[in-house]
């Protein structure tokens, strides 16, 4: 009977440990998911900024070409 109580106590301890590890794993997964969402948002922002900078660069390039054409027409 004593052996049965010892086994029961060990099983309960193992179940408790398993539940604790499962909770820790769930917390780590949630933190990982949040970090992934944050990184995705930062990537989207960086891509949008890159697109805006490309458009701005093209506009400046067009302005420089127009200025050069005007200078050639004057000279």
SEFIZA-3560 file (N, C-alpha, C; in Angstrom, 3 decimals):
REM SEFIZA-3560
<numar><xx>0.815</xx><yy>-1.196</yy><zz>0.000</zz><atom>N</atom></numar>
<numar><xx>0.000</xx><yy>0.000</yy><zz>0.000</zz><atom>CA</atom></numar>
<numar><xx>0.861</xx><yy>1.263</yy><zz>0.000</zz><atom>C</atom></numar>
<numar><xx>1.961</xx><yy>1.184</yy><zz>0.753</zz><atom>N</atom></numar>
<numar><xx>2.870</xx><yy>2.317</yy><zz>0.825</zz><atom>CA</atom></numar>
<numar><xx>3.488</xx><yy>2.593</yy><zz>-0.554</zz><atom>C</atom></numar>
<numar><xx>3.798</xx><yy>1.531</yy><zz>-1.252</zz><atom>N</atom></numar>
<numar><xx>4.378</xx><yy>1.659</yy><zz>-2.595</zz><atom>CA</atom></numar>
<numar><xx>3.381</xx><yy>2.322</yy><zz>-3.535</zz><atom>C</atom></numar>
<numar><xx>2.130</xx><yy>1.990</yy><zz>-3.409</zz><atom>N</atom></numar>
<numar><xx>1.090</xx><yy>2.588</yy><zz>-4.245</zz><atom>CA</atom></numar>
<numar><xx>0.977</xx><yy>4.089</yy><zz>-3.987</zz><atom>C</atom></numar>
<numar><xx>1.077</xx><yy>4.502</yy><zz>-2.736</zz><atom>N</atom></numar>
<numar><xx>1.017</xx><yy>5.924</yy><zz>-2.403</zz><atom>CA</atom></numar>
<numar><xx>2.232</xx><yy>6.666</yy><zz>-2.961</zz><atom>C</atom></numar>
<numar><xx>3.394</xx><yy>6.017</yy><zz>-2.903</zz><atom>N</atom></numar>
<numar><xx>4.606</xx><yy>6.628</yy><zz>-3.458</zz><atom>CA</atom></numar>
<numar><xx>4.477</xx><yy>6.817</yy><zz>-4.972</zz><atom>C</atom></numar>
<numar><xx>3.950</xx><yy>5.793</yy><zz>-5.633</zz><atom>N</atom></numar>
<numar><xx>3.757</xx><yy>5.884</yy><zz>-7.078</zz><atom>CA</atom></numar>
<numar><xx>2.749</xx><yy>6.973</yy><zz>-7.425</zz><atom>C</atom></numar>
<numar><xx>1.693</xx><yy>7.059</yy><zz>-6.644</zz><atom>N</atom></numar>
<numar><xx>0.682</xx><yy>8.083</yy><zz>-6.871</zz><atom>CA</atom></numar>
<numar><xx>1.286</xx><yy>9.483</yy><zz>-6.700</zz><atom>C</atom></numar>
<numar><xx>2.101</xx><yy>9.663</yy><zz>-5.680</zz><atom>N</atom></numar>
<numar><xx>2.741</xx><yy>10.953</yy><zz>-5.438</zz><atom>CA</atom></numar>
<numar><xx>3.689</xx><yy>11.305</yy><zz>-6.584</zz><atom>C</atom></numar>
<numar><xx>4.432</xx><yy>10.320</yy><zz>-7.069</zz><atom>N</atom></numar>
<numar><xx>5.350</xx><yy>10.566</yy><zz>-8.190</zz><atom>CA</atom></numar>
<numar><xx>4.585</xx><yy>10.918</yy><zz>-9.459</zz><atom>C</atom></numar>
<numar><xx>3.491</xx><yy>10.220</yy><zz>-9.694</zz><atom>N</atom></numar>
<numar><xx>2.676</xx><yy>10.509</yy><zz>-10.879</zz><atom>CA</atom></numar>
<numar><xx>2.103</xx><yy>11.916</yy><zz>-10.785</zz><atom>C</atom></numar>
<numar><xx>1.627</xx><yy>12.285</yy><zz>-9.615</zz><atom>N</atom></numar>
<numar><xx>1.085</xx><yy>13.639</yy><zz>-9.432</zz><atom>CA</atom></numar>
<numar><xx>2.171</xx><yy>14.697</yy><zz>-9.645</zz><atom>C</atom></numar>
<numar><xx>3.376</xx><yy>14.431</yy><zz>-9.155</zz><atom>N</atom></numar>
<numar><xx>4.482</xx><yy>15.370</yy><zz>-9.343</zz><atom>CA</atom></numar>
<numar><xx>4.831</xx><yy>15.487</yy><zz>-10.822</zz><atom>C</atom></numar>
<numar><xx>4.834</xx><yy>14.369</yy><zz>-11.523</zz><atom>N</atom></numar>
<numar><xx>5.140</xx><yy>14.388</yy><zz>-12.954</zz><atom>CA</atom></numar>
<numar><xx>4.063</xx><yy>15.123</yy><zz>-13.748</zz><atom>C</atom></numar>
<numar><xx>2.815</xx><yy>14.923</yy><zz>-13.376</zz><atom>N</atom></numar>
<numar><xx>1.711</xx><yy>15.616</yy><zz>-14.052</zz><atom>CA</atom></numar>
<numar><xx>1.826</xx><yy>17.117</yy><zz>-13.803</zz><atom>C</atom></numar>
<numar><xx>2.132</xx><yy>17.486</yy><zz>-12.566</zz><atom>N</atom></numar>
<numar><xx>2.302</xx><yy>18.897</yy><zz>-12.242</zz><atom>CA</atom></numar>
<numar><xx>3.477</xx><yy>19.498</yy><zz>-13.025</zz><atom>C</atom></numar>
<numar><xx>4.567</xx><yy>18.753</yy><zz>-13.094</zz><atom>N</atom></numar>
<numar><xx>5.727</xx><yy>19.229</yy><zz>-13.858</zz><atom>CA</atom></numar>
<numar><xx>5.387</xx><yy>19.363</yy><zz>-15.344</zz><atom>C</atom></numar>
<numar><xx>4.656</xx><yy>18.389</yy><zz>-15.882</zz><atom>N</atom></numar>
<numar><xx>4.245</xx><yy>18.453</yy><zz>-17.280</zz><atom>CA</atom></numar>
<numar><xx>3.375</xx><yy>19.674</yy><zz>-17.538</zz><atom>C</atom></numar>
<numar><xx>2.440</xx><yy>19.936</yy><zz>-16.650</zz><atom>N</atom></numar>
<numar><xx>1.561</xx><yy>21.099</yy><zz>-16.807</zz><atom>CA</atom></numar>
<numar><xx>2.351</xx><yy>22.402</yy><zz>-16.745</zz><atom>C</atom></numar>
<numar><xx>3.323</xx><yy>22.453</yy><zz>-15.838</zz><atom>N</atom></numar>
<numar><xx>4.156</xx><yy>23.643</yy><zz>-15.723</zz><atom>CA</atom></numar>
<numar><xx>4.973</xx><yy>23.857</yy><zz>-17.001</zz><atom>C</atom></numar>
<numar><xx>5.546</xx><yy>22.774</yy><zz>-17.519</zz><atom>N</atom></numar>
<numar><xx>6.323</xx><yy>22.879</yy><zz>-18.762</zz><atom>CA</atom></numar>
<numar><xx>5.431</xx><yy>23.275</yy><zz>-19.934</zz><atom>C</atom></numar>
<numar><xx>4.223</xx><yy>22.751</yy><zz>-19.955</zz><atom>N</atom></numar>
<numar><xx>3.281</xx><yy>23.106</yy><zz>-21.020</zz><atom>CA</atom></numar>
<numar><xx>2.939</xx><yy>24.594</yy><zz>-20.948</zz><atom>C</atom></numar>
<numar><xx>2.716</xx><yy>25.110</yy><zz>-19.744</zz><atom>N</atom></numar>
<numar><xx>2.432</xx><yy>26.540</yy><zz>-19.573</zz><atom>CA</atom></numar>
<numar><xx>3.615</xx><yy>27.387</yy><zz>-20.037</zz><atom>C</atom></numar>
<numar><xx>4.830</xx><yy>26.956</yy><zz>-19.688</zz><atom>N</atom></numar>
<numar><xx>6.027</xx><yy>27.689</yy><zz>-20.118</zz><atom>CA</atom></numar>
<numar><xx>6.149</xx><yy>27.678</yy><zz>-21.641</zz><atom>C</atom></numar>
<numar><xx>5.871</xx><yy>26.536</yy><zz>-22.250</zz><atom>N</atom></numar>
<numar><xx>5.930</xx><yy>26.420</yy><zz>-23.701</zz><atom>CA</atom></numar>
<numar><xx>4.899</xx><yy>27.326</yy><zz>-24.362</zz><atom>C</atom></numar>
<numar><xx>3.693</xx><yy>27.343</yy><zz>-23.818</zz><atom>N</atom></numar>
<numar><xx>2.652</xx><yy>28.222</yy><zz>-24.358</zz><atom>CA</atom></numar>
<numar><xx>3.062</xx><yy>29.689</yy><zz>-24.263</zz><atom>C</atom></numar>
<numar><xx>3.687</xx><yy>30.060</yy><zz>-23.131</zz><atom>N</atom></numar>
<numar><xx>4.137</xx><yy>31.446</yy><zz>-22.955</zz><atom>CA</atom></numar>
<numar><xx>5.230</xx><yy>31.785</yy><zz>-23.968</zz><atom>C</atom></numar>
<numar><xx>6.146</xx><yy>30.854</yy><zz>-24.181</zz><atom>N</atom></numar>
<numar><xx>7.216</xx><yy>31.082</yy><zz>-25.163</zz><atom>CA</atom></numar>
<numar><xx>6.654</xx><yy>31.196</yy><zz>-26.577</zz><atom>C</atom></numar>
<numar><xx>5.693</xx><yy>30.368</yy><zz>-26.879</zz><atom>N</atom></numar>
<numar><xx>5.068</xx><yy>30.441</yy><zz>-28.210</zz><atom>CA</atom></numar>
<numar><xx>4.369</xx><yy>31.779</yy><zz>-28.406</zz><atom>C</atom></numar>
<numar><xx>3.661</xx><yy>32.220</yy><zz>-27.383</zz><atom>N</atom></numar>
<numar><xx>2.948</xx><yy>33.507</yy><zz>-27.475</zz><atom>CA</atom></numar>
<numar><xx>3.952</xx><yy>34.641</yy><zz>-27.673</zz><atom>C</atom></numar>
<numar><xx>5.042</xx><yy>34.604</yy><zz>-26.932</zz><atom>N</atom></numar>
<numar><xx>6.070</xx><yy>35.639</yy><zz>-27.082</zz><atom>CA</atom></numar>
<numar><xx>6.681</xx><yy>35.590</yy><zz>-28.474</zz><atom>C</atom></numar>
<numar><xx>6.902</xx><yy>34.386</yy><zz>-28.983</zz><atom>N</atom></numar>
<numar><xx>7.439</xx><yy>34.230</yy><zz>-30.332</zz><atom>CA</atom></numar>
<numar><xx>6.481</xx><yy>34.758</yy><zz>-31.384</zz><atom>C</atom></numar>
<numar><xx>5.198</xx><yy>34.495</yy><zz>-31.184</zz><atom>N</atom></numar>
<numar><xx>4.190</xx><yy>34.991</yy><zz>-32.126</zz><atom>CA</atom></numar>
<numar><xx>4.150</xx><yy>36.518</yy><zz>-32.127</zz><atom>C</atom></numar>
<numar><xx>4.237</xx><yy>37.103</yy><zz>-30.934</zz><atom>N</atom></numar>
<numar><xx>4.226</xx><yy>38.565</yy><zz>-30.842</zz><atom>CA</atom></numar>
<numar><xx>5.459</xx><yy>39.151</yy><zz>-31.528</zz><atom>C</atom></numar>
<numar><xx>6.606</xx><yy>38.516</yy><zz>-31.317</zz><atom>N</atom></numar>
<numar><xx>7.835</xx><yy>39.013</yy><zz>-31.940</zz><atom>CA</atom></numar>
<numar><xx>7.745</xx><yy>38.892</yy><zz>-33.456</zz><atom>C</atom></numar>
<numar><xx>7.188</xx><yy>37.788</yy><zz>-33.931</zz><atom>N</atom></numar>
<numar><xx>7.026</xx><yy>37.595</yy><zz>-35.373</zz><atom>CA</atom></numar>
<numar><xx>6.107</xx><yy>38.660</yy><zz>-35.960</zz><atom>C</atom></numar>
<numar><xx>5.009</xx><yy>38.955</yy><zz>-35.286</zz><atom>N</atom></numar>
<numar><xx>4.101</xx><yy>39.996</yy><zz>-35.774</zz><atom>CA</atom></numar>
<numar><xx>4.785</xx><yy>41.358</yy><zz>-35.792</zz><atom>C</atom></numar>
<numar><xx>5.584</xx><yy>41.630</yy><zz>-34.769</zz><atom>N</atom></numar>
<numar><xx>6.315</xx><yy>42.891</yy><zz>-34.705</zz><atom>CA</atom></numar>
<numar><xx>7.310</xx><yy>42.991</yy><zz>-35.860</zz><atom>C</atom></numar>
<numar><xx>8.017</xx><yy>41.906</yy><zz>-36.119</zz><atom>N</atom></numar>
<numar><xx>8.986</xx><yy>41.902</yy><zz>-37.224</zz><atom>CA</atom></numar>
<numar><xx>8.295</xx><yy>42.063</yy><zz>-38.572</zz><atom>C</atom></numar>
<numar><xx>7.148</xx><yy>41.431</yy><zz>-38.729</zz><atom>N</atom></numar>
<numar><xx>6.402</xx><yy>41.578</yy><zz>-39.988</zz><atom>CA</atom></numar>
<numar><xx>5.955</xx><yy>43.021</yy><zz>-40.188</zz><atom>C</atom></numar>
<numar><xx>5.496</xx><yy>43.657</yy><zz>-39.117</zz><atom>N</atom></numar>
<numar><xx>5.066</xx><yy>45.055</yy><zz>-39.210</zz><atom>CA</atom></numar>
<numar><xx>6.258</xx><yy>45.946</yy><zz>-39.567</zz><atom>C</atom></numar>
<numar><xx>7.402</xx><yy>45.700</yy><zz>-38.936</zz><atom>N</atom></numar>
<numar><xx>8.596</xx><yy>46.494</yy><zz>-39.250</zz><atom>CA</atom></numar>
<numar><xx>9.031</xx><yy>46.277</yy><zz>-40.696</zz><atom>C</atom></numar>
<numar><xx>8.909</xx><yy>45.051</yy><zz>-41.188</zz><atom>N</atom></numar>
<numar><xx>9.262</xx><yy>44.765</yy><zz>-42.579</zz><atom>CA</atom></numar>
<numar><xx>8.342</xx><yy>45.517</yy><zz>-43.525</zz><atom>C</atom></numar>
<numar><xx>7.047</xx><yy>45.515</yy><zz>-43.233</zz><atom>N</atom></numar>
<numar><xx>6.099</xx><yy>46.245</yy><zz>-44.075</zz><atom>CA</atom></numar>
<numar><xx>6.408</xx><yy>47.739</yy><zz>-44.086</zz><atom>C</atom></numar>
<numar><xx>6.740</xx><yy>48.281</yy><zz>-42.912</zz><atom>N</atom></numar>
<numar><xx>7.093</xx><yy>49.698</yy><zz>-42.832</zz><atom>CA</atom></numar>
<numar><xx>8.347</xx><yy>49.992</yy><zz>-43.648</zz><atom>C</atom></numar>
<numar><xx>9.332</xx><yy>49.128</yy><zz>-43.531</zz><atom>N</atom></numar>
<numar><xx>10.575</xx><yy>49.329</yy><zz>-44.269</zz><atom>CA</atom></numar>
<numar><xx>10.338</xx><yy>49.235</yy><zz>-45.773</zz><atom>C</atom></numar>
<numar><xx>9.493</xx><yy>48.311</yy><zz>-46.197</zz><atom>N</atom></numar>
<numar><xx>9.185</xx><yy>48.185</yy><zz>-47.622</zz><atom>CA</atom></numar>
<numar><xx>8.437</xx><yy>49.408</yy><zz>-48.130</zz><atom>C</atom></numar>
<numar><xx>7.517</xx><yy>49.925</yy><zz>-47.330</zz><atom>N</atom></numar>
<numar><xx>6.777</xx><yy>51.124</yy><zz>-47.729</zz><atom>CA</atom></numar>
<numar><xx>7.730</xx><yy>52.319</yy><zz>-47.822</zz><atom>C</atom></numar>
<numar><xx>8.630</xx><yy>52.423</yy><zz>-46.862</zz><atom>N</atom></numar>
<numar><xx>9.606</xx><yy>53.517</yy><zz>-46.888</zz><atom>CA</atom></numar>
<numar><xx>10.527</xx><yy>53.390</yy><zz>-48.103</zz><atom>C</atom></numar>
<numar><xx>10.913</xx><yy>52.181</yy><zz>-48.413</zz><atom>N</atom></numar>
<numar><xx>11.772</xx><yy>51.943</yy><zz>-49.584</zz><atom>CA</atom></numar>
<numar><xx>11.066</xx><yy>52.369</yy><zz>-50.867</zz><atom>C</atom></numar>
<numar><xx>9.789</xx><yy>52.006</yy><zz>-50.978</zz><atom>N</atom></numar>
<numar><xx>9.011</xx><yy>52.386</yy><zz>-52.157</zz><atom>CA</atom></numar>
<numar><xx>8.904</xx><yy>53.904</yy><zz>-52.265</zz><atom>C</atom></numar>
<numar><xx>8.655</xx><yy>54.560</yy><zz>-51.135</zz><atom>N</atom></numar>
<numar><xx>8.552</xx><yy>56.025</yy><zz>-51.143</zz><atom>CA</atom></numar>
<numar><xx>9.880</xx><yy>56.656</yy><zz>-51.549</zz><atom>C</atom></numar>
<numar><xx>10.974</xx><yy>56.110</yy><zz>-51.043</zz><atom>N</atom></numar>
<numar><xx>12.293</xx><yy>56.645</yy><zz>-51.400</zz><atom>CA</atom></numar>
<numar><xx>12.610</xx><yy>56.419</yy><zz>-52.879</zz><atom>C</atom></numar>
<numar><xx>12.192</xx><yy>55.292</yy><zz>-53.416</zz><atom>N</atom></numar>
<numar><xx>12.401</xx><yy>55.030</yy><zz>-54.841</zz><atom>CA</atom></numar>
<numar><xx>11.625</xx><yy>56.034</yy><zz>-55.692</zz><atom>C</atom></numar>
<numar><xx>10.389</xx><yy>56.311</yy><zz>-55.290</zz><atom>N</atom></numar>
<numar><xx>9.591</xx><yy>57.288</yy><zz>-56.029</zz><atom>CA</atom></numar>
<numar><xx>10.225</xx><yy>58.674</yy><zz>-55.943</zz><atom>C</atom></numar>
<numar><xx>10.699</xx><yy>59.014</yy><zz>-54.740</zz><atom>N</atom></numar>
<numar><xx>11.344</xx><yy>60.310</yy><zz>-54.564</zz><atom>CA</atom></numar>
<numar><xx>12.625</xx><yy>60.396</yy><zz>-55.410</zz><atom>C</atom></numar>
<numar><xx>13.376</xx><yy>59.327</yy><zz>-55.447</zz><atom>N</atom></numar>
<numar><xx>14.594</xx><yy>59.297</yy><zz>-56.256</zz><atom>CA</atom></numar>
<numar><xx>14.271</xx><yy>59.484</yy><zz>-57.739</zz><atom>C</atom></numar>
<numar><xx>13.231</xx><yy>58.835</yy><zz>-58.199</zz><atom>N</atom></numar>
<numar><xx>12.825</xx><yy>58.982</yy><zz>-59.601</zz><atom>CA</atom></numar>
<numar><xx>12.397</xx><yy>60.415</yy><zz>-59.899</zz><atom>C</atom></numar>
<numar><xx>11.690</xx><yy>61.035</yy><zz>-58.959</zz><atom>N</atom></numar>
<numar><xx>11.253</xx><yy>62.419</yy><zz>-59.147</zz><atom>CA</atom></numar>
<numar><xx>12.458</xx><yy>63.357</yy><zz>-59.222</zz><atom>C</atom></numar>
<numar><xx>13.433</xx><yy>63.139</yy><zz>-58.339</zz><atom>N</atom></numar>
<numar><xx>14.647</xx><yy>63.963</yy><zz>-58.353</zz><atom>CA</atom></numar>
<numar><xx>15.411</xx><yy>63.734</yy><zz>-59.657</zz><atom>C</atom></numar>
<numar><xx>15.460</xx><yy>62.508</yy><zz>-60.075</zz><atom>N</atom></numar>
<numar><xx>16.149</xx><yy>62.176</yy><zz>-61.336</zz><atom>CA</atom></numar>
<numar><xx>15.485</xx><yy>62.906</yy><zz>-62.512</zz><atom>C</atom></numar>
<numar><xx>14.165</xx><yy>62.916</yy><zz>-62.523</zz><atom>N</atom></numar>
<numar><xx>13.436</xx><yy>63.612</yy><zz>-63.584</zz><atom>CA</atom></numar>
<numar><xx>13.687</xx><yy>65.123</yy><zz>-63.522</zz><atom>C</atom></numar>
<numar><xx>13.724</xx><yy>65.675</yy><zz>-62.311</zz><atom>N</atom></numar>
<numar><xx>13.984</xx><yy>67.107</yy><zz>-62.147</zz><atom>CA</atom></numar>
<numar><xx>15.390</xx><yy>67.464</yy><zz>-62.637</zz><atom>C</atom></numar>
<numar><xx>16.371</xx><yy>66.645</yy><zz>-62.312</zz><atom>N</atom></numar>
<numar><xx>17.745</xx><yy>66.893</yy><zz>-62.766</zz><atom>CA</atom></numar>
<numar><xx>17.814</xx><yy>66.823</yy><zz>-64.284</zz><atom>C</atom></numar>
<numar><xx>17.129</xx><yy>65.862</yy><zz>-64.871</zz><atom>N</atom></numar>
<numar><xx>17.119</xx><yy>65.746</yy><zz>-66.333</zz><atom>CA</atom></numar>
<numar><xx>16.480</xx><yy>66.980</yy><zz>-66.959</zz><atom>C</atom></numar>
<numar><xx>15.396</xx><yy>67.472</yy><zz>-66.356</zz><atom>N</atom></numar>
<numar><xx>14.735</xx><yy>68.670</yy><zz>-66.874</zz><atom>CA</atom></numar>
<numar><xx>15.658</xx><yy>69.887</yy><zz>-66.761</zz><atom>C</atom></numar>
<numar><xx>16.364</xx><yy>70.005</yy><zz>-65.651</zz><atom>N</atom></numar>
<numar><xx>17.306</xx><yy>71.123</yy><zz>-65.465</zz><atom>CA</atom></numar>
<numar><xx>18.418</xx><yy>71.041</yy><zz>-66.505</zz><atom>C</atom></numar>
<numar><xx>18.936</xx><yy>69.857</yy><zz>-66.729</zz><atom>N</atom></numar>
<numar><xx>19.999</xx><yy>69.689</yy><zz>-67.719</zz><atom>CA</atom></numar>
<numar><xx>19.503</xx><yy>70.049</yy><zz>-69.125</zz><atom>C</atom></numar>
<numar><xx>18.293</xx><yy>69.652</yy><zz>-69.450</zz><atom>N</atom></numar>
<numar><xx>17.728</xx><yy>70.000</yy><zz>-70.743</zz><atom>CA</atom></numar>
<numar><xx>17.586</xx><yy>71.515</yy><zz>-70.883</zz><atom>C</atom></numar>
<numar><xx>17.144</xx><yy>72.147</yy><zz>-69.794</zz><atom>N</atom></numar>
<numar><xx>17.007</xx><yy>73.621</yy><zz>-69.811</zz><atom>CA</atom></numar>
<numar><xx>18.350</xx><yy>74.284</yy><zz>-69.979</zz><atom>C</atom></numar>
<numar><xx>19.378</xx><yy>73.767</yy><zz>-69.324</zz><atom>N</atom></numar>
<numar><xx>20.727</xx><yy>74.340</yy><zz>-69.459</zz><atom>CA</atom></numar>
<numar><xx>21.262</xx><yy>74.150</yy><zz>-70.869</zz><atom>C</atom></numar>
<numar><xx>20.995</xx><yy>72.994</yy><zz>-71.457</zz><atom>N</atom></numar>
<numar><xx>21.444</xx><yy>72.740</yy><zz>-72.828</zz><atom>CA</atom></numar>
<numar><xx>20.741</xx><yy>73.677</yy><zz>-73.804</zz><atom>C</atom></numar>
<numar><xx>19.458</xx><yy>73.925</yy><zz>-73.537</zz><atom>N</atom></numar>
<numar><xx>18.698</xx><yy>74.815</yy><zz>-74.420</zz><atom>CA</atom></numar>
<numar><xx>19.218</xx><yy>76.250</yy><zz>-74.300</zz><atom>C</atom></numar>
<numar><xx>19.661</xx><yy>76.643</yy><zz>-73.134</zz><atom>N</atom></numar>
<numar><xx>20.207</xx><yy>77.986</yy><zz>-72.948</zz><atom>CA</atom></numar>
<numar><xx>21.615</xx><yy>78.114</yy><zz>-73.533</zz><atom>C</atom></numar>
<numar><xx>22.370</xx><yy>77.061</yy><zz>-73.470</zz><atom>N</atom></numar>
<numar><xx>23.786</xx><yy>77.138</yy><zz>-73.874</zz><atom>CA</atom></numar>
<numar><xx>23.957</xx><yy>76.767</yy><zz>-75.270</zz><atom>C</atom></numar>
//
